[in-house]
């Protein structure tokens, strides 16, 4: 009896232990299952939060600056392939997405923001101004040795007023003929050119007793300045031919005239004389020193009815001064010297107009063509992006991934984006128009200035 009772108690205890163990395992299992559920819940919530943050960060671009800040699409540019885009769309579900979410996803695939940024930076940094510098105008003299005259020239005329200039040729004195020719020439100088008139040997007489006085006489009767018709004629009438011929002295004094001008213009001298130096000076030395000095003046000689010995000396003076020698024997010859210069100036102005017009036109054309090229690239890119986005939206609609209303809303967002890009495309047009207007203005000014000066030298 006791033995049976003992077995019963032992069995009861064993069963209680097993039940207790089973209960503990159940609790542990339930606890583990609870942990797993919590973890899955946390993951879902985290993904949901990240998604919400991502959606909150996405904003519809309203300016070109906002568009270019976007990340480029996965299939933008040369990476675009319609079939690949369709496969990507097929791997995703859009039925629970609104129009903004669909639009955002499509931009992530096909936004051309990176290339738009390149064109934006080009347009913003492009210098839409013509920088060509118009060269100095061909004012003043140019010698037969090919020296180029740029900018304003200082032209000094040294006129022999010795007694021999009173001799007559064809009813007029040499002096009268020289004055007429000189006045006609300086009157044809362009605005901005400076002229001066210095006479020498105009005091005393050509007698030995007056040699010292006459040889010391050289006077600036018209200071280096722009031509004034009345004042210049008055200066020509202020002296008469009377004394000796101090050519060297006049050349040396002309250096002071140029120094007073204090500009960077080319300095040119025309000595008009009917004879050689008669005052014991050395005109060859004077001309060379002036030409080699910081003044760098060019000394030209016009020999008026000069004998062979005189021509030889005057030629040496011109060569030492880096200039040219011209000889004239009549009033007609004298005029031909200046006419030759007028023809030269006419040709120089023609050349100046042509060269500068072409330089401005070349830069204008190059810059306009560059802008047209970028404008075309920008336009093609803009239309390509719109077409890609619209095609993808239509594909989703056909696949019944989005509704008709969502598709229309997405299309509206795509059109809004294109309008922003359309507006910026006008930036290229503005720059093109500016270059066209500026180029036209510059070329018109060049042609007008050239034509005016050619008309002046035409006859």
C-alpha positions as CSV (number, residue, x, y, z in Angstrom):
1,X,0.0,0.0,0.0
2,X,2.7,2.4,1.0
3,X,4.7,1.3,-2.1
4,X,1.8,2.1,-4.4
5,X,1.4,5.5,-2.7
6,X,5.1,6.3,-3.1
7,X,4.9,5.5,-6.9
8,X,1.9,7.7,-7.2
9,X,3.6,10.6,-5.5
10,X,6.7,10.2,-7.6
11,X,4.7,10.1,-10.8
12,X,2.9,13.3,-9.7
13,X,6.1,15.1,-8.9
14,X,7.6,14.1,-12.3
15,X,4.5,15.2,-14.1
16,X,4.6,18.6,-12.2
17,X,8.2,19.1,-13.2
18,X,7.5,18.3,-16.8
19,X,4.5,20.6,-16.9
20,X,6.6,23.4,-15.3
21,X,9.4,22.9,-17.8
22,X,6.9,23.0,-20.7
23,X,5.4,26.1,-19.3
24,X,8.8,27.8,-19.1
25,X,9.7,26.8,-22.7
26,X,6.3,28.2,-23.8
27,X,7.0,31.5,-22.0
28,X,10.5,31.7,-23.5
29,X,9.2,30.9,-27.0
30,X,6.5,33.5,-26.6
31,X,9.0,36.0,-25.4
32,X,11.3,35.3,-28.4
33,X,8.4,35.7,-30.7
34,X,7.6,38.9,-29.1
35,X,11.1,40.2,-29.6
36,X,11.0,39.2,-33.3
37,X,7.8,41.1,-33.8
38,X,9.2,44.1,-32.1
39,X,12.3,44.0,-34.3
40,X,10.2,43.7,-37.5
41,X,8.0,46.6,-36.3
42,X,11.1,48.7,-35.6
43,X,12.5,48.0,-39.1
44,X,9.2,48.9,-40.8
45,X,8.9,52.0,-38.8
46,X,12.5,53.0,-39.6
47,X,11.9,52.4,-43.3
48,X,8.7,54.4,-43.0
49,X,10.4,57.2,-41.3
50,X,13.3,57.3,-43.9
51,X,10.7,57.3,-46.6
52,X,8.8,60.1,-45.0
53,X,12.0,62.1,-44.6
54,X,12.9,61.5,-48.2
55,X,9.5,62.6,-49.4
56,X,9.7,65.7,-47.1
57,X,13.2,66.6,-48.6
58,X,11.9,66.4,-52.2
59,X,10.7,69.8,-53.4
60,X,9.5,70.8,-56.9
61,X,12.2,72.9,-58.5
62,X,10.9,76.4,-59.5
63,X,14.2,77.9,-60.8
64,X,17.0,76.8,-63.0
65,X,19.3,77.1,-60.0
66,X,17.2,74.5,-58.1
67,X,17.1,72.2,-61.1
68,X,20.9,72.1,-61.5
69,X,21.3,71.2,-57.8
70,X,19.4,67.9,-58.4
71,X,21.2,64.6,-58.6
72,X,21.6,63.5,-62.2
73,X,19.2,60.7,-63.3
74,X,20.4,57.1,-63.2
75,X,19.8,56.9,-67.0
76,X,20.5,60.4,-68.0
77,X,22.5,61.5,-71.1
78,X,24.0,58.7,-73.1
79,X,22.9,56.1,-70.5
80,X,19.2,56.6,-71.5
81,X,17.6,53.5,-73.0
82,X,13.9,53.2,-73.2
83,X,13.8,49.4,-72.7
84,X,16.0,49.6,-69.6
85,X,13.8,52.4,-68.2
86,X,10.7,50.3,-68.7
87,X,12.3,47.3,-67.0
88,X,13.2,49.5,-64.0
89,X,9.6,50.7,-63.9
90,X,8.2,47.2,-64.1
91,X,10.3,46.2,-61.1
92,X,8.5,48.8,-58.9
93,X,4.9,49.4,-57.9
94,X,3.4,52.8,-58.3
95,X,-0.3,52.1,-57.7
96,X,-0.1,53.5,-54.1
97,X,2.0,56.6,-55.1
98,X,0.7,60.1,-55.8
99,X,1.8,62.3,-58.7
100,X,4.6,63.9,-56.7
101,X,6.1,60.6,-55.8
102,X,5.9,59.3,-59.4
103,X,7.4,62.5,-60.7
104,X,10.3,62.3,-58.1
105,X,11.0,58.7,-59.1
106,X,11.1,59.6,-62.8
107,X,13.5,62.4,-62.2
108,X,15.7,60.0,-60.3
109,X,15.9,58.0,-63.5
110,X,16.1,60.7,-66.2
111,X,17.0,64.1,-64.8
112,X,19.5,65.9,-67.0
113,X,20.5,68.3,-64.2
114,X,24.2,67.7,-64.5
115,X,24.4,68.7,-68.2
116,X,22.0,71.6,-67.6
117,X,24.5,72.8,-64.9
118,X,27.4,72.7,-67.5
119,X,25.4,74.9,-69.9
120,X,24.3,77.2,-67.1
121,X,27.9,77.8,-65.9
122,X,28.9,78.4,-69.5
123,X,26.2,81.0,-70.0
124,X,26.8,82.8,-66.7
125,X,30.6,83.0,-67.3
126,X,30.5,83.8,-71.0
127,X,31.9,87.2,-71.9
128,X,29.3,88.6,-74.4
129,X,31.3,91.7,-75.2
130,X,33.6,92.3,-78.2
131,X,37.1,92.8,-76.8
132,X,38.8,93.6,-80.1
133,X,40.9,96.8,-79.8
134,X,40.5,99.1,-82.8
135,X,44.0,100.0,-83.9
136,X,45.3,103.6,-84.0
137,X,44.1,105.6,-86.9
138,X,46.6,106.3,-89.8
139,X,46.9,110.0,-89.0
140,X,49.9,112.1,-90.1
141,X,52.7,111.1,-92.4
142,X,54.0,107.7,-93.4
143,X,57.3,107.3,-95.1
144,X,58.2,105.2,-98.1
145,X,60.5,103.0,-95.9
146,X,57.4,101.3,-94.6
147,X,57.2,102.9,-91.1
148,X,53.7,102.5,-89.7
149,X,52.0,105.6,-88.3
150,X,49.6,104.8,-85.4
151,X,47.7,107.3,-83.3
152,X,48.0,111.1,-83.4
153,X,51.1,112.5,-85.2
154,X,53.0,115.6,-84.5
155,X,53.9,117.2,-87.8
156,X,56.4,120.0,-87.8
157,X,57.0,122.0,-90.9
158,X,60.3,124.0,-91.1
159,X,60.1,126.6,-93.8
160,X,63.1,128.3,-95.3
161,X,62.6,132.1,-95.2
162,X,66.0,133.0,-96.7
163,X,66.3,135.7,-99.3
164,X,66.4,133.2,-102.2
165,X,62.8,132.2,-101.5
166,X,61.8,135.6,-102.9
167,X,62.7,134.4,-106.4
168,X,59.8,134.0,-108.7
169,X,58.6,130.9,-110.6
170,X,55.7,131.4,-113.0
171,X,54.8,134.7,-111.7
172,X,54.8,133.8,-108.0
173,X,57.7,133.8,-105.5
174,X,58.9,130.5,-104.2
175,X,57.7,131.6,-100.8
176,X,54.2,132.2,-102.0
177,X,54.0,128.9,-103.7
178,X,55.4,127.1,-100.7
179,X,52.9,128.8,-98.4
180,X,50.0,127.8,-100.6
181,X,51.1,124.2,-100.8
182,X,51.8,123.9,-97.1
183,X,48.4,125.5,-96.1
184,X,46.5,123.2,-98.5
185,X,48.3,120.1,-97.0
186,X,47.8,120.9,-93.3
187,X,44.2,121.8,-93.9
188,X,43.7,118.2,-95.1
189,X,45.1,116.7,-91.9
190,X,42.5,114.7,-89.8
191,X,41.2,115.9,-86.5
192,X,43.6,115.0,-83.8
193,X,46.7,115.5,-85.8
194,X,49.0,118.2,-84.4
195,X,50.9,120.6,-86.7
196,X,53.4,123.3,-86.1
197,X,55.2,125.8,-88.4
198,X,58.7,127.0,-87.7
199,X,60.5,129.5,-90.0
200,X,64.2,130.2,-90.2
201,X,66.4,132.9,-91.7
202,X,63.5,135.4,-91.6
203,X,65.4,138.2,-89.9
204,X,68.0,140.6,-91.0
205,X,69.0,140.2,-94.6
206,X,71.2,138.0,-96.8
207,X,74.1,140.5,-96.6
208,X,77.3,139.6,-94.6
209,X,76.6,142.2,-92.0
210,X,73.3,140.5,-91.1
211,X,74.6,137.0,-91.2
212,X,74.9,136.5,-87.4
213,X,71.4,138.0,-86.8
214,X,69.8,135.9,-89.6
215,X,71.6,132.7,-88.8
216,X,70.3,132.9,-85.2
217,X,66.8,133.5,-86.4
218,X,64.3,130.6,-86.1
219,X,60.8,131.1,-84.7
220,X,57.9,128.9,-83.9
221,X,55.1,131.0,-85.6
222,X,52.4,128.3,-85.1
223,X,52.8,126.2,-82.0
224,X,52.3,122.4,-82.2
225,X,48.5,122.1,-82.0
226,X,45.5,121.1,-84.0
227,X,45.0,122.9,-87.2
228,X,43.0,126.2,-87.1
229,X,42.5,127.7,-90.5
230,X,42.5,131.3,-89.5
231,X,45.4,131.1,-87.1
232,X,47.5,129.0,-89.4
233,X,47.0,131.5,-92.3
234,X,47.9,134.3,-90.0
235,X,51.1,132.6,-89.1
236,X,52.0,132.2,-92.7
237,X,51.5,135.9,-93.3
238,X,53.7,136.9,-90.4
239,X,57.1,136.7,-92.2
240,X,58.8,137.4,-95.5
241,X,61.9,135.8,-97.2
242,X,64.9,137.9,-96.4
243,X,68.0,136.3,-94.8
244,X,70.4,133.3,-94.6
245,X,69.7,129.5,-94.3
246,X,70.2,128.1,-90.8
247,X,68.7,124.6,-91.4
248,X,70.8,122.9,-88.6
249,X,69.6,125.5,-86.0
250,X,66.0,125.1,-87.0
251,X,66.2,121.3,-86.7
252,X,67.8,121.5,-83.3
253,X,65.2,123.9,-82.0
254,X,62.3,121.7,-83.3
255,X,63.3,119.1,-80.6
256,X,62.1,121.6,-78.0
257,X,58.8,121.9,-79.8
258,X,58.3,118.1,-79.6
259,X,59.3,117.9,-76.0
260,X,56.7,120.4,-75.0
261,X,54.0,118.2,-76.7
262,X,54.8,115.5,-74.1
263,X,52.8,112.7,-75.9
264,X,53.6,109.4,-77.4
265,X,52.7,110.4,-81.0
266,X,55.1,109.9,-83.9
267,X,57.1,113.1,-84.5
268,X,57.6,114.0,-88.2
269,X,59.5,117.0,-89.7
270,X,59.2,118.3,-93.2
271,X,61.9,120.8,-94.0
272,X,61.0,123.0,-97.0
273,X,64.2,124.6,-98.4
274,X,65.5,126.0,-101.7
275,X,69.1,125.6,-100.8
276,X,71.8,124.2,-98.5
277,X,72.9,125.3,-95.1
278,X,74.6,128.7,-95.3
279,X,75.1,129.4,-91.6
280,X,78.1,127.1,-90.9
281,X,75.9,124.6,-89.1
282,X,75.8,120.8,-89.7
283,X,72.3,119.8,-90.7
284,X,73.3,116.2,-91.3
285,X,74.5,115.9,-87.7
286,X,71.5,117.8,-86.3
287,X,69.1,115.5,-88.2
288,X,70.8,112.3,-87.0
289,X,70.9,113.5,-83.4
290,X,67.2,114.3,-83.4
291,X,66.3,111.0,-85.1
292,X,68.4,109.0,-82.6
293,X,67.2,110.9,-79.5
294,X,64.2,110.0,-77.3
295,X,62.1,112.2,-79.6
296,X,62.8,109.8,-82.5
297,X,61.7,112.3,-85.1
298,X,61.8,111.5,-88.8
299,X,63.3,114.3,-90.9
300,X,62.0,114.6,-94.4
301,X,63.3,117.2,-96.9
302,X,61.5,118.9,-99.8
303,X,64.1,120.6,-102.0
304,X,62.5,123.5,-103.9
305,X,64.3,124.3,-107.1
306,X,67.6,123.1,-105.7
307,X,70.8,122.7,-107.8
308,X,72.6,119.3,-107.9
309,X,75.1,120.2,-105.1
310,X,72.2,121.4,-102.9
311,X,70.2,118.2,-103.6
312,X,73.2,116.1,-102.5
313,X,73.4,117.8,-99.1
314,X,69.7,117.8,-98.5
315,X,69.5,114.1,-99.4
316,X,72.1,113.4,-96.8
317,X,70.1,115.3,-94.2
318,X,67.0,113.3,-95.0
319,X,68.9,110.0,-94.8
320,X,70.5,110.9,-91.5
321,X,67.1,111.9,-90.1
322,X,65.5,108.6,-91.2
323,X,63.3,110.3,-93.7
324,X,62.9,110.8,-97.5
325,X,64.0,113.5,-99.9
326,X,61.7,115.0,-102.5
327,X,62.7,117.5,-105.1
328,X,60.3,120.0,-106.7
329,X,61.0,122.4,-109.5
330,X,57.7,124.1,-109.9
331,X,54.4,124.8,-108.3
332,X,52.9,121.7,-109.8
333,X,55.7,119.6,-108.5
334,X,55.2,121.0,-105.1
335,X,51.6,120.1,-105.1
336,X,52.3,116.6,-106.3
337,X,54.4,116.0,-103.1
338,X,51.4,116.7,-101.0
339,X,49.0,115.0,-103.4
340,X,51.1,111.9,-103.1
341,X,50.7,112.1,-99.3
342,X,46.9,112.5,-99.7
343,X,46.7,109.3,-101.9
344,X,48.8,107.5,-99.3
345,X,46.5,108.6,-96.5
346,X,43.4,107.6,-98.5
347,X,44.8,104.1,-99.0
348,X,45.8,103.9,-95.3
349,X,42.3,104.8,-94.2
350,X,40.9,102.2,-96.6
351,X,43.2,99.6,-95.1
352,X,42.5,100.7,-91.6
353,X,38.7,100.4,-92.1
354,X,39.0,97.0,-93.7
355,X,41.3,95.5,-91.1
356,X,39.5,96.8,-88.1
357,X,36.0,95.9,-89.5
358,X,37.2,92.4,-90.2
359,X,38.7,92.0,-86.7
360,X,35.5,93.1,-85.0
361,X,33.4,90.9,-87.4
362,X,35.6,87.9,-86.8
363,X,35.3,88.1,-83.0
364,X,31.6,88.8,-83.2
365,X,31.0,85.8,-85.5
366,X,33.0,83.4,-83.4
367,X,31.2,84.3,-80.2
368,X,27.8,84.3,-81.7
369,X,28.4,80.9,-83.3
370,X,29.6,79.6,-80.0
371,X,26.4,80.8,-78.3
372,X,24.2,79.4,-81.0
373,X,25.9,76.0,-80.6
374,X,25.4,76.0,-76.8
375,X,21.8,77.3,-77.2
376,X,21.0,74.5,-79.6
377,X,22.6,71.9,-77.3
378,X,20.6,73.2,-74.3
379,X,17.3,73.2,-76.3
380,X,17.9,69.6,-77.6
381,X,18.7,68.5,-74.0
382,X,15.6,70.2,-72.7
383,X,13.3,68.5,-75.2
384,X,15.0,65.2,-74.8
385,X,14.4,65.2,-71.0
386,X,10.8,66.2,-71.4
387,X,10.1,63.5,-74.0
388,X,11.8,60.8,-71.8
389,X,9.8,61.8,-68.7
390,X,6.5,62.0,-70.6
391,X,7.1,58.7,-72.3
392,X,7.8,57.0,-69.0
393,X,4.6,58.5,-67.4
394,X,2.6,57.3,-70.4
395,X,4.1,53.8,-70.1
396,X,3.1,53.6,-66.4
397,X,-0.4,54.6,-67.4
398,X,-0.6,52.0,-70.1
399,X,0.7,49.4,-67.6
400,X,-2.1,50.5,-65.3
401,X,0.4,51.5,-62.7
402,X,-1.0,55.0,-62.4
403,X,-4.4,56.5,-63.0
404,X,-5.3,58.9,-65.7
405,X,-5.5,61.7,-63.1
406,X,-2.0,61.0,-61.8
407,X,-0.6,60.9,-65.3
408,X,-2.1,64.3,-66.1
409,X,-0.7,65.7,-62.9
410,X,2.8,64.3,-63.6
411,X,2.6,65.7,-67.1
412,X,1.8,69.1,-65.6
413,X,4.9,68.9,-63.4
414,X,7.0,67.9,-66.4
415,X,5.6,70.9,-68.4
416,X,6.3,73.2,-65.5
417,X,9.9,72.1,-65.5
418,X,10.3,72.6,-69.2
419,X,8.8,76.2,-68.9
420,X,11.5,77.0,-66.4
421,X,14.2,75.7,-68.8
422,X,12.5,77.5,-71.7
423,X,12.8,80.8,-69.8
424,X,16.5,80.3,-69.2
425,X,17.2,79.5,-72.8
426,X,16.4,83.2,-73.4
427,X,19.7,83.9,-71.6
428,X,21.6,82.7,-74.7
429,X,19.4,84.8,-76.9
430,X,20.0,87.9,-74.9
431,X,23.8,87.4,-75.2
432,X,23.5,86.8,-78.9
433,X,21.5,90.0,-79.4
434,X,23.9,92.0,-77.4
435,X,26.9,90.8,-79.5
436,X,25.0,91.5,-82.7
437,X,24.1,95.0,-81.5
438,X,27.6,95.8,-80.2
439,X,29.3,94.4,-83.3
440,X,27.0,96.4,-85.6
441,X,27.6,99.6,-83.7
442,X,31.4,99.2,-83.7
443,X,31.5,98.3,-87.4
444,X,29.3,101.2,-88.3
445,X,31.6,103.6,-86.4
446,X,34.6,102.1,-88.2
447,X,33.1,102.4,-91.6
448,X,31.8,105.9,-90.9
449,X,35.1,107.2,-89.7
450,X,36.9,105.5,-92.6
451,X,34.5,106.9,-95.2
452,X,34.7,110.4,-93.7
453,X,38.4,110.4,-93.9
454,X,38.6,108.9,-97.3
455,X,36.2,111.5,-98.6
456,X,38.6,114.1,-97.2
457,X,41.5,112.7,-99.1
458,X,39.6,111.6,-102.2
459,X,40.3,114.8,-104.3
